[in-house]
Amino acid sequence: MARQDQITPPLAPHSGERQDPRGPEHVAIIMDGNGRWAQMRGRPRLFGHHAGAQRIREVLEACPDLGVKYLTIFAFSTENWKRTQTEVAGLMRLFRHYIQREARELLKSGVRVRFIGDRIKLDDKLVSLMDELELLTSGNDKVHLTIALNYGGRDEVTRAAKRLAYEIEMGRLTHQDVDAETLARFLDTRVLPDPDLVIRTSGEARISNFLLWQSAYAEYEFVDTLWPDFTRAEFARIVASYAARDRRFGAVSA
């Protein structure tokens, strides 16, 4: 089984024209607040994570009507290993259960699933399920769902730099070939467009090491809603508000 940490040649980067430049093509979400949601109800933190997993389907189903082609969700960070062993083990069981439960519905709904992050610390059963789901949905194109699992932005750039250094060592590239576009071809997200809009729930106003390279010009929306309470209507409101933003990318408005 090929593991994510192995040196592999880069895939072709994403390319293509935006269908509707007014709305976000790619929305990324930091799904925060599951544990607090559960604790407010006197329940264990894992109860909140299960409730949060249910919310993913509602947001995903809303994407086609809202013109969102790509949805990336932050499921487990490289820093989340610091949580209690009970919570981490429960999350890993939840990820396995989610893949097994949702696989056929994702396939039927035209969703293509990808996973980003370093798979080396994940157990073989989970990695196998991830591989199978990616292969099962590889022919779909209605919505592209990317799940960041054992993912960290700094870790991703470090792994990309190692792959790039290996290509130079093998003589396939020289240091003169290296620029931002070259490095981007070695990132986990190399086949995806950069996110237009990043949403974080739960009232926290930080980016938590999520898509650091890719979000250089993304718009951010921080909302107080805890993730298990985040509704399709709130998602639609945020997506609609994006169209009113002045996106200059370093230039000056005319």
Secondary structure, 3 states (H helix, E strand, C coil): CCCCCCCCCCCCCCCCCCCCCCCCCEEEEECCCHHHHHHCCCCCHHHHHHHHHHHHHHHHHHHHHHCCCEEEEEEEECCHHHCCHHHHHHHHHHHHHHHHHHHHHHHHCCEEEEEECCHHHCCHHHHHHHHHHHHHCCCCCCEEEEEEEEECHHHHHHHHHHHHHHHHHCCCCCHHHCCHHHHHCCCCCCCCCCCCEEEECCCCCCCCCCCCCCCCCCEEEECCCCHHHCCHHHHHHHHHHHCCCCCCCCCCCC
